[in-house]
Amino acid sequence: MKLDKSKPYGEIIGATDGSKYEQFGNVFDRDGNQIGGTDTVITQHEELINHVKRLGRPPKNDNAGK
């Protein structure tokens, strides 16, 4: 399956598995050829969630607006 650029798609930034685009749960390389499958998207999603959890929330700024 090829990436259909006439439909909505997302660009994947920082992936190390060769994926460049995502469209409707399918992952594509930089040439628009499908690679992997939904497992790749789920793995990247889980990695993002874990990354956000590690970052945590920013500290409250009690001096805001003063």
C-alpha positions in Angstrom: 0.0 0.0 0.0 1.3 3.5 -0.8 0.7 6.7 1.2 -2.2 8.7 -0.3 -1.1 12.3 0.1 -4.6 13.5 -1.0 -5.9 12.3 2.3 -4.9 13.4 5.9 -1.6 12.0 7.1 1.0 12.8 9.8 4.7 13.1 9.7 6.7 11.1 12.2 9.7 12.9 13.6 12.6 11.2 15.4 11.6 7.6 14.6 14.5 5.2 14.4 12.7 2.4 12.5 12.6 4.2 9.1 9.0 5.3 9.4 8.3 8.8 8.1 4.5 9.1 7.7 1.4 7.7 9.4 -2.1 7.5 7.8 -5.1 5.8 9.3 -2.9 3.6 11.6 -0.6 2.6 8.8 3.1 3.5 8.8 5.1 4.5 5.6 8.7 5.1 4.8 10.0 8.4 3.2 9.1 7.1 -0.2 5.5 6.5 0.8 5.8 2.7 0.9 4.0 1.0 3.8 6.2 -0.6 6.5 5.4 -2.4 9.7 1.8 -2.0 10.7 -0.3 -0.8 13.6 2.2 -2.4 16.0 4.7 0.3 15.0 2.2 3.1 15.7 1.2 1.6 19.1 4.9 1.2 20.1 5.6 4.8 19.2 2.5 5.9 21.1 3.5 4.0 24.2 7.0 5.4 24.0 5.5 8.9 23.8 3.3 8.3 26.8 6.2 7.0 28.8 8.3 10.0 27.8 5.6 12.4 28.9 5.3 10.5 32.2 9.0 10.9 32.8 8.9 14.6 32.1 6.0 15.2 34.6 4.3 18.5 35.1 6.2 21.8 35.2 6.4 23.3 38.7 3.8 25.8 39.7 5.0 29.4 39.4 3.6 31.2 42.5 5.0 34.5 41.1 3.0 34.4 37.9 1.5 37.7 37.0 3.4 39.7 39.6 
